[in-house]
Amino acid sequence: MFNKACISSITAIAASFVFSSVASADSWVLVGHGNQVKESTIQEVMAAGGQIRHNISEIGVLVVEGDASLGNSLSAVKGIKHIGANGVYKFQDPLNEMGVSLDYAGNPPFSGDDDFFFDLQWGHDAVDAPEAWNAGNTGAGVRVAVIDGGYDLGHPDLAQNIDYAASMDFTGEGLAYALPDTFSHGTHVAGTIAAADNAFGVIGVAPDATLILLKGLGDAGSGSFGDVAAAIVHAANVDADVLNMSLGASFPASAEGAAALKVMMSRATNYAHQAGVTIITSAGNDARDGDKDTNMVTLPADSPHAISISATGPQGWGAGNTELNYLAVYSNYGQSLIDFAAPGGDYQYYLANNDVCTVGPLTRICGVFDFVFSTGNGGWYWSVGTSMASPHAAGVAALIIGANGGEMHPAQVEAEMAHLSADLGKPGNDDVYGAGMVQSPK
């Protein structure tokens, strides 16, 4: 079980990193003029000793690696509009809680649903996913790309929904999750979106959607802006309808090299939007008011066309509290940052109580049931964060697209999300819920 005494320090560590502390000293982002990088510029970079990690020709960006002294040479290369050190993204979840392994499936207990862990998925109730399924809306035919860490590619809850041909690793680690534990962030996010309704384990919000799994972050939890930008462009090129990014980084707008990262991400999200991709991203776990801290930039949440999601959750759901929509204590907020809210879970009740509850097939400390339960590496586990809110919203977006014939412009998807959302908090847009708590089409 998770050690409660460690929560405050872990939360601080896992919140969005400040750019200046994570910029890579041996990797650079080069942004060309006019959405293109000339061949002569590429040759000049290589002659200076730079190795091209990514040539993202669709948006005029090079990601270049070399020794620490290369930066001085790159600054003199012709044809470059912006140059900056390649920053680092991190997962947007403050903490995890141990779940169960696949061995548990050998003797599943009785449950109200034949997917024996469905009873633990309070988030589906919060977004009315079962009502959508009953109306015939399951996300069939909709392609959802996920940019995250590695994945359990053979997980029984995911395997039938993965487009393996379109999936790709951008980190060099390999697409599969390789660490010897259950806590696979990418697998957890993918399961929340589209775990199959297969009489096993859990169910995704859009259980018949197709998953395009893209590895832009390493299994340990961080990865470069350049890798993520390349993955965004790939998602557009393989006809994704929805893109989920449960990751982020915050940094001062005036930070050295920030312009290169902002422009690269803007070009990437603009490219995906123009290709018809609805972009969903986590808002961040800094408990920060985006309306007041205007000097900070949070990417990709602040990138053009990115739909930014705050996290909500219950406080004592396992003990009988049926209110599901409190703003999570860690979630960023503010009208300038938040577009919608979705279930991300909370840990306030978990910290304050040691009582034990039974929900569905499992007995645990009551507060852990306020977390989001989903797939992991070789099993299932609980996690909490805006990382968990974003895939709930991405699943709802997939349900909306499927309910409307499978072809919708991203602006239409966002408008329908706003139309269907529950207007909680203050009337209209507010700091906590944005345009509202996302709701499924029924």
Secondary structure as GFF3:
##gff-version 3
##sequence-region A 1 442
A	DSSP	three_ten_helix	4	6	.	.	.	ID=ss1
A	DSSP	alpha_helix	7	14	.	.	.	ID=ss2
A	DSSP	three_ten_helix	19	21	.	.	.	ID=ss3
A	DSSP	beta_strand	27	32	.	.	.	ID=ss4
A	DSSP	three_ten_helix	33	35	.	.	.	ID=ss5
A	DSSP	alpha_helix	39	47	.	.	.	ID=ss6
A	DSSP	beta_strand	51	56	.	.	.	ID=ss7
A	DSSP	beta_strand	61	65	.	.	.	ID=ss8
A	DSSP	alpha_helix	70	74	.	.	.	ID=ss9
A	DSSP	beta_strand	80	85	.	.	.	ID=ss10
A	DSSP	beta_strand	88	91	.	.	.	ID=ss11
A	DSSP	beta_strand	95	101	.	.	.	ID=ss12
A	DSSP	three_ten_helix	102	106	.	.	.	ID=ss13
A	DSSP	three_ten_helix	118	120	.	.	.	ID=ss14
A	DSSP	alpha_helix	122	126	.	.	.	ID=ss15
A	DSSP	alpha_helix	129	134	.	.	.	ID=ss16
A	DSSP	beta_strand	143	148	.	.	.	ID=ss17
A	DSSP	three_ten_helix	159	161	.	.	.	ID=ss18
A	DSSP	beta_strand	168	169	.	.	.	ID=ss19
A	DSSP	alpha_helix	185	194	.	.	.	ID=ss20
A	DSSP	beta_strand	210	215	.	.	.	ID=ss21
A	DSSP	beta_strand	222	224	.	.	.	ID=ss22
A	DSSP	alpha_helix	225	237	.	.	.	ID=ss23
A	DSSP	beta_strand	242	245	.	.	.	ID=ss24
A	DSSP	beta_strand	247	252	.	.	.	ID=ss25
A	DSSP	alpha_helix	258	274	.	.	.	ID=ss26
A	DSSP	beta_strand	278	282	.	.	.	ID=ss27
A	DSSP	beta_strand	296	299	.	.	.	ID=ss28
A	DSSP	beta_strand	306	313	.	.	.	ID=ss29
A	DSSP	three_ten_helix	317	319	.	.	.	ID=ss30
A	DSSP	beta_strand	326	327	.	.	.	ID=ss31
A	DSSP	beta_strand	340	343	.	.	.	ID=ss32
A	DSSP	alpha_helix	348	352	.	.	.	ID=ss33
A	DSSP	beta_strand	356	359	.	.	.	ID=ss34
A	DSSP	beta_strand	362	365	.	.	.	ID=ss35
A	DSSP	three_ten_helix	366	370	.	.	.	ID=ss36
A	DSSP	beta_strand	372	376	.	.	.	ID=ss37
A	DSSP	beta_strand	379	384	.	.	.	ID=ss38
A	DSSP	alpha_helix	386	403	.	.	.	ID=ss39
A	DSSP	alpha_helix	410	420	.	.	.	ID=ss40
###
